[in-house]
């Protein structure tokens, strides 16, 4: 496009050129010209206005997970940016493509500690792939192009661009840029030959999938590889949608609260083929499933970020490659000869998985095991489940079966307050799919106001709140370490259903097991967004034990 345009108009035109169709924001006076430009391009970009900057940024991060495209967020300077920083950290640790645009004080105010001024290079430096400030409007196309290139190339992640207020109203005549393509690296033929050789020498191989950057093509290619080799496959922490959990080769998720039988399975393996996962603390159970720096198992580690390879674990084969190219290369290795030992090894893993996902009865008036049975029965298999952080998520992660790519959005960095905004974003990204957002009581009240966003934009999300009257995860740790000095974890909660009805949602509370089916059915059938408030007995602290059992074991240990 040629002709004079304001900086804000140039910026929005670059977003259109990069294929952006949705953006999230909390408006601010520091970027009024961008809001004006978004109005002019309202037929190209849908703008979703959130109620808090952290909620808006979480929406952008979750949108990136579900759509595979960079999530776009605009916030104002100072408090807006600091609120949004939690989602930037989430995007960084979760390898999610995201671009945060932050309004900035005018150029004539810089370095005077002007109203709400922050140096964003220093603030965001450690939690982004790139952070910069655009000081000249004629360089906006260059900066935006680089932002998309950086966010999507290699290991995906967040980029932050600061927008000085006076720069946005400058009139310039510049050319738009073309849509970028991520830079990709492919495995070499020698590396593929080594994969084949290591596989052929293995008797107990296990594939672990994780990380960001997955596409539909990569998903299909890795499925073909798994099926042709007849390999067991697991997914890393909160990446359970990278393989169909109903598939006979799926053996479970390697993360917090791991199935103890799967933990032993990982340790017993003689070859780990890890594609995309960082093999961080959560996925390795505090670096106990895989020994550092020299694992007992042979390790093939494929990762798009070269800085990750060899960071903690030495491997038999470290491959710097884009997930899509690695999956394609692996799918072309050719089928292995029938291996009886592989078949029996897979059967063991699958049997342990199926046994683990069978819901168990829980203490209290509401049996969460029965809730999960009914939940699975009534909801479509391709439902998108989003959740925040907390022990409540264990029931979803353990008992729900994710049917395939982009059916899960959850923070691998354990950030609370993610559940509600991620549900909103998932419905924006996939409007024709059923979306369920799951939160604990503590998690919900960190960003629960975003149910207003769901109502404002007629987004039919089913919100679920597990209410046990405490910060459950921390209470669990207190009971293990300081069982006689529990402090600072109790919560006095509102009537969540009444609160949701005030926002315009259909909402009901489950007080007993007998109410589960009726409440779920009515909320699923409701014409608008709905909320299910579940009164959970505090004793039901995890899917495997009770609060009293944890306390008793801790007291016994301390007194001995």
N, C-alpha and C positions, 0 to 999 in steps of 0.2 A: 504494500500500500504506500502511496506517495501523498505528499501534501502535509501541511502543518497539523500536528496533533499534540495534545498535552502529554506529559509523561505518564499520567494515569491511563490515558487512552492507548498509548503505545504498549504499556504493560499488559493491559487486558487483551489487546490484539495478539500479543505474543502467546498468551494462554490459549486463545482460540486456535492459533497456529499449531500449538502442541497437542491439540485434541482434547483440551479440558472441557468437560460438560457440566461439572458440578464443583462448587466451592462452598466453604463454611467460614463463618466469621462472627465476630462481635464488632459492631461498627465503632469507629473512633474518629475524632476530628483530625487526627494526624494523617488520615488517608482519604479525605473526602473526595478528592478528584478520582481516585480509584472506584469509589462507590458510584460516582457519577458515570464513569466509564462502564461499570458493570450494569448499570441501568440501560445504557445505550446498547449493550450486548446481551440484554436479558433473554433474547430468543436463542442465544448460543450457549450461555452459561447459566445454570440454575444456582441461585445463591440461597443458602440455608443459614438463617440467623439464629445463633444459639444464645443461651442466657448467661453463660460464663465462658471466659476465654479458654479455660482448661477443657471445658466440654466441647467447644468448637474444635480445638486442636486434637482432642481424642477422636472426634468424628472424622477428621481428615486422616488420622493415622489408621483407624479401622477401615475407612474407605479404601486406603491403599492396600490393606490386606485382602479385602473382599474383591476389589476390582482388578488388582494387579497394576493399576496406574497410580502415579503419584497423587496422594491426597493433597488438596490445596486449602490453605487456611490464611485468613487475614485477621490480624489483631492490632490493636493500637499500642503505642509506645509504653514503656515503663511497666505499670501493673498488668497491662494486657499481655506483654511478653513474658513476664515472670509467671503469670498464671498458666500460660501456654507451654512453659518449659517442661512440665511433667510429661506431656505427650511427645515432645521432641526427644526426651530421654528414652521413652518407650519405643519410639520409632528407631532410635539408634541401636538399642539392645535387641530389638525384634527384627532388625534388617528390613524395615518397611520404607518404601519410597514415599517421601513427603516433602512438601515445600511450604515453609512458613514465611509469610510476608509480614513485616512489622513496620508500622508507621514510626517515623523518627522525627526528632525536632529539626527545625530548619537549619540549613548550613551555617547561617550567621549566629546560631546559638550553640554550636558544637563546642564541647570542652569547657562550658561555663556552668556545669551542673544545672542546665535549664530544666524547666518543668518536665518531670518524668523522663529525663535523659538517662540513658544507659549505653555503654559501649558494648554492642552486641557481639563484637568479635571476641571480647574477653568473656562475656557472659556465657555464650553458647559454644565456645571453642572446643571443649572436650566432648560435647555430646552431639556434634554434627559431623557430616562428611565435609561440609564447606559452609562458612558463614562470611558474608560480605555486605558492604553498603554501596548502593548505587548513587554516586554523587552527581552524575551527568545523565540527563534524560536521553541523550543520543546514544548512550551505551546500554540502554535497557535491553534491546534485543540480544546483545552479546551476553549479558549477565543471566537473563532468563534461559537462554539456550544452554549455557553452561550449567545452570541449576538443574535443569531436567537431565542433562547428560550425566551429571555427577550423581544425582539421586537414583538413577536407574542402572548405571554401569557398575560392573564388579559386584561387590556386596551392596545391595540396595540400602538406602538410608536417608536421613533427613538433611535438608539444606535450609538455611535461614538467610533471607535477604532483607536488609533494612532499607527503608524508603524515606529519605529526608522530605519533609513536607513541601519545601519550596521547589525541589527537583520535580515533584509530581505535577506541578502546574507550568513548568517550562514548556514552551512551544518549540517543537523540533520537526524536522523532515528527515525521516530515516526509513530504511527498508526493513520489512519484517523478515524473520528467519524461517527456515523450513523446519518441519518436525524432526526431532533428533531420533537416532536409533542407538540403543545401548551398545557400548563396546563389549565384545564378547571374545573369550578365549576358549579354545577347544582342546580336548586331550590329544596328545600325539599318538601316532600308530604304535610307537614303542610302549607308551603307557597303557594303551588298550591291550597290547600283547601281554603286558605284565599282569593286568587284571585277570586275563584269561588264565595265565599260568598259576596265579595265586588261588583262584577259584578251583582249578583242577586239583590242586594239592590240598584243598581243605576238605574236612569231613563234617564240620559244624559251622557253616557260614551263617552270618546274620547281616541283613541290610538295615541301616538306620537312616531315615529321611528327616530332613529338617531345614531350617533357614528360610530365607525369602527368595524372590525372583522366579518362583515356579509359574509355568504357563500351562495351558491346556495340552499343548504338544508335549511338553516335558512330562506331564502327568501320564499321558498315554504311553510315551516311550519307556518310562520307568516301569510301568505296569507290564508292558511287553517283556522287558528284561526279567522281571521277577517271575513271570509265568513261564517263560522259556527255560529259565534255569531252575525253576521250582524252588525258590528260595524263601525262607521266612523273612518277613519285613516288619519292622517296628518304626514308630515315629517318635521324634524328640518332644520335649516338654511343650505342650500347647500347640503342637503342629499335627494333631491327630487326623486332620483332613487331607494330608498328603498321600494317603492311600485309603481305599475303600475298606472300612473296618468290617464289612460283611464278607469280604473276599477270603477264601480259605487259606491264603498265605499270610494274612495279617495276624500278628502275635501280641500286639499291645503297644502302649506308650511308655517311653523311657523318661520319667520325670519325677516330680514330687509325689510322694505317696505311691511309688512304683509297686506293682504287684511283686511281692517277695519272690515268687516263682519265676517271674520274668527277670528279676535282678540276677538270680542264679543262672538263668539261661544266658544272659549277656556275659557273665563271668566264665561260663563253660564253653562259649563259642571259641573257635580257633581262628576265625577270620571275621573282622568287622569291616563292612563296606559302608562308609558314612558319606552320604551325599547332602551337602548343604548345611548340616548342623554344625554349630561352633564347638560342640563337646564342652560346654561350660559347666558350671557348678551344678545347676539344676538337672541337666540331662545326665550327668555322670554321678549323681547322688554324692556330691561333695568330693568328686574325683576318686571315688571308691570302686565304681564298676570297672573303670579302666585305670590301670596304674600309670602314674607319671614318674619320669618322662618316657619310660619304655614299657608299653603295654604287654601283658602276657599274650594277648591275642595278636595275630598279624593285623595290621591296620592299613586299610586303604581310605584315605581321607580326601574327599573332593570338595573344594570350596571356591567360591568366586572371589574371595578376598585373600590375596596372597599373604597378607600380614597375619592371617589366622593359622596358616599351615605351619606346623612345627612350633606353635606358640607354647603349648603345654605338652603335647604328645608327639614323640617321634613316631614315624610310621614306616611300614614296609614300602608304601607308595603314597606320596603326596602329590595331588594333581590340582593345579590352579586352572579352573575352568568354570565357565558359565553353566548353571544347572541344566539348561535346555540342551546345550551341546554335549555335556557329559551323558545325560540321559539318552540322547540320540546315539552316541557312540557305543554305549553299553548295550543298547537294544539291538545293535548290529553285530554283537559278538558271536551270535549263533548259539543254538541250544546245546546244553551239555548232555552227554550220554546219561541215560537213566541211572540214578545212583540210589540204591536202596537205603544207604546210610543217611542221605539227604532227606529222603521221604520220611523215615522214622523220626529224624531230628525235627522236621517241620511239624509232624503230627504231635509231638510232645509240646512244642510251642503253642500251637493252635488250641490244643486241649486245655492248657493252662490259662490261656486267654479267655476261652468260653466259660471256664469255671469261675474266673475272677469277676466277670461282668454280671453274673447272676446276682440280683439285688438281695440283700440280707435285711431282716427286720431290725428296726432301730428303736431305742427307748422313746417314750413319750406318747402323747395322744395322737400325733401324726407320724405314721410309719413312713419314713423317707424311702425305704426300699419299695414299698407299695406305690408311693408317688412316682418313682422312676419307672416302674413297670407300666403304669397307666400312661405316663408321659410318652414312653416309647410306642405304646399301642395307638395313641390318638393322633400323634403328629406325623406328617409325611417324612419319609426317609431323607429327603433332600433339604429339610429344614436347616436354616442357618442358626447356629447357637453362638451367642456372644456372652462373655462373662468377664467380671472384674476379678480381683484377687481376694482370696480368703479360703478358709476351710470348706465353705459351702460348695465351692467349685469342684471338690472331690467327688460329689455325687454325680455331677454331669460328666466329668472327665473319665470316671471309672465305668459308669453304666450306660451312657449314651453311645451309640455307634455312629460315627460320622461317615457319611456315604461317599465323600469324595472332595475334590479340590474346592476351596473357598466355601466350605460349610462351617468354618470355625473362625472366630476372631477373639483372641484372648491375649493378655499381656504377658509375654515371657519374662519381662522384668519385674513382674509382681506388683504393678502399680494399681492402687485402689482407685475407685471412682470411675473405672473404665466401662462397667457393664451397661449403664443406661445410654451414654452417648454412642458407644459402639453399636448398640442395637439400632439406634436412629440411623447411623451411617450405613449399616448393612442393608436396611430397607431402601435407602436412597440408591445404593449401588445395585441392588437386586430387588426391584419393586414387585416382581411377580412371584417371589419366593416367600414362604413362611419364615418369619424371623422371631426368635425368642431371645430375650436379654435376661440374664440371670445375675443377681446381685445378692450379697449379704446385707444385713441391716446397716453395718458400718460403711460398706462400700456404696450402698444406695444413697445415703445422705451426703456423700461427697460430691455427687453430681446428679442427684435425683431430679433437680429442677429441669433437666433436659427432657422430661416427659412432656413439658410444655411445647418443646420443639416438635415432638412427634404429633401432638394435636394440631399445632399451627399449620403443619404441612401435610396433614391427613395421612400420616405414616402408620399403618396398622401393625404395630409391634406388640408382642405379648411380653410384658415385663413381669419377672418373678422375683420376689424378695424373700429370702430365707431369714427369718427373724428369731435369733436366740438371745437377744438382749445383751450382747457383748461383742468385743473384738475377739472373735473365736480363736483365730490362729495365735495371737499373742497370749491369750488365756491358756491355750494348750501348752505353749512353751513355758509360761510361768508355772503351771502345774508340774512340769517336768523338772524345773530348776529351783523354784522357790515355792513349793506347794503350801507352805504355811504362811506365806506373805503375799498373797494375791492382791494386787492393787492396780488401779488405773485402767481397768479393762471393761468395767460394767457400763452398760448403756441404758438409758431410759428413753424408749422410742415412742414416736407418735403412732396413731392408727394409720398405717400405710395405705390401707384401702380407702379410708375416708379422705386422706390427703390426695390420692390419685383421682377420686371422684370430683374433688374440688377443681382439679385441672381439666376435667372433662372426659376422663377415661372411664370405661367400664371396669369396676374393681370389686373383688371379693376376697374374703379371708378364709383360709382353711384352718379350722380348729381341731378337726378329727380326721382319722383315716377314711371314715365313711363319706366325707364330703369331697374327697379328692376328685372322683370322676365327674361329678356334676359341675364343680367349679371349673375344672379344666375345659370341659365341653362348652360351657357357656362363654368362657373367655376366648376360646378358639373361634366360636361362631359370632362373636360380637362384631358389629360393623365398624367399630373404631378401635383404636389402641386400647389395651386392657392391662390390668395389673392383678397379679395373684400374690396375696400376702400369706405366707405360710408361717404359722406359729411353731417354732422348732424347740424341742426340749434341749436345754443346754448340755445334757448328758450325751446327746448325739453329736459329739465333737468331731469325729471323723467317720469314714465308712468302715473302719476296722476296729475301733475301740471306743470306750466311753471316758468321760472326764474323771469319773471315780476311779476307774482302773489305772489311768495315768497317774493320778494323785497317790493312790495306794502304793504303786510301784516306786514312785519317787520318795515317799516317806520311808518306805522300807530300806531303800538304798542309802538315804541320808542317815538313818538311825543305826545302820550297820557299820 
